[in-house]
């Protein structure tokens, strides 16, 4: 009996040319060494690393904010056969920069994103525009706590909970509440009431939370 190895497709938007860079990643490649997916026309590259705790870390060059974002997901999430597509976005702009899943689904979603960006640019400048003109948009127009960014942060927190990467006095909490407060989010264990709050009032603060591999909740110490 021949066992077909697990594999899936990944893609990122090249920050130099704006095109999708697409490649296939197999489980055997991941366990062997770091994988680098490179644009054939420019020097950009995305790094994919299989960590010691059996998670997959991505270092993705960003088309929108001239930095590199780090995302970490579980192996099961990466090779999930039930979902055709998983996307992760730039915390500043809220636009997708990492695509994981079926190659056709990736290309369709990328085309959809490209059309949305082109339309946004055309409307903002009242003229015809190409996808590369996105660099003309003021990147500070979207606050770190904008709805798009907040959605990305909440998705990241849900993923950490799903991957049992959140700890508290219970060990690994089975159920948590997530509260959105002014310029911050709070996670609270329903069983032991351990909690943690995270500022999202700046791009750096939001990006730091998105890069977290795990979180620790603590008891609130009441002031005497």
WOJO-V975372 format. One record per residue. N is the residue number from 1. BURIAL is + if it has 16 or more other C-alpha atoms within 10 Angstrom, else -. D_LAST is the distance of its C-alpha to the last C-alpha in whole Angstrom. Layout:
n = <N/N>
burial = <BURIAL/BURIAL>
d_last = <D_LAST/D_LAST>
//
This chain:
n = <1/2/3/4/5/6/7/8/9/10/11/12/13/14/15/16/17/18/19/20/21/22/23/24/25/26/27/28/29/30/31/32/33/34/35/36/37/38/39/40/41/42/43/44/45/46/47/48/49/50/51/52/53/54/55/56/57/58/59/60/61/62/63/64/65/66/67/68/69/70/71/72/73/74/75/76/77/78/79/80/81/82/83/84/85/86/87/88/89/90/91/92/93/94/95/96/97/98/99/100/101/102/103/104/105/106/107/108/109/110/111/112/113/114/115/116/117/118/119/120/121/122/123/124/125/126/127/128/129/130/131/132/133/134/135/136/137/138/139/140/141/142/143/144/145/146/147/148/149/150/151/152/153/154/155/156/157/158/159/160/161/162/163/164/165/166/167/168/169/170/171/172/173/174/175/176/177/178/179/180/181/182/183/184/185/186/187/188/189/190/191/192/193/194/195/196/197/198/199/200/201/202/203/204/205/206/207/208/209/210/211/212/213/214/215/216/217/218/219/220/221/222/223/224>
burial = <-/-/-/-/-/-/+/+/+/+/+/+/+/+/+/+/-/+/+/+/+/+/-/-/+/-/-/-/-/+/-/-/-/-/+/-/+/+/+/-/-/-/-/+/+/+/-/+/+/+/+/-/-/-/+/+/+/+/+/+/+/+/+/+/+/-/-/-/+/+/+/+/+/+/+/-/+/+/+/+/-/-/-/-/+/+/+/+/+/+/+/+/+/+/+/+/+/+/+/+/+/+/+/-/+/+/-/-/+/+/-/-/-/+/-/-/+/+/+/+/+/+/-/-/-/-/-/-/+/-/+/+/-/+/-/-/-/-/-/-/-/+/+/+/+/+/-/+/+/+/-/+/+/+/-/+/+/-/+/+/+/-/+/+/+/+/+/+/-/-/-/-/+/-/-/+/-/+/-/-/-/-/-/+/+/+/+/+/+/-/-/-/+/+/+/+/+/+/+/+/-/-/+/-/-/+/+/+/+/+/+/-/-/-/+/-/+/+/-/-/-/-/-/->
d_last = <68/66/63/62/59/56/56/55/55/53/53/52/53/54/53/56/59/56/58/57/57/57/58/58/55/56/54/56/56/52/52/54/53/51/53/54/55/57/59/62/63/60/58/55/53/51/49/49/47/46/43/43/40/43/42/44/43/45/45/47/48/47/50/48/45/47/44/44/42/41/40/40/41/42/46/46/45/47/50/49/53/51/50/53/51/47/46/44/43/42/39/40/43/42/46/47/48/48/50/50/53/56/58/60/56/55/58/58/54/55/58/56/53/56/57/54/54/57/57/54/55/58/57/54/57/60/62/63/61/61/58/58/57/53/53/54/51/48/45/42/43/41/37/35/34/37/38/40/37/35/37/38/34/34/37/35/32/34/36/34/33/36/37/34/32/29/27/23/22/25/27/29/28/31/30/27/27/27/26/27/25/26/27/26/26/23/24/22/24/24/24/21/19/19/19/21/21/24/26/29/30/32/35/34/30/32/35/32/31/34/35/33/34/31/27/24/21/18/15/12/9/6/4/0>
//
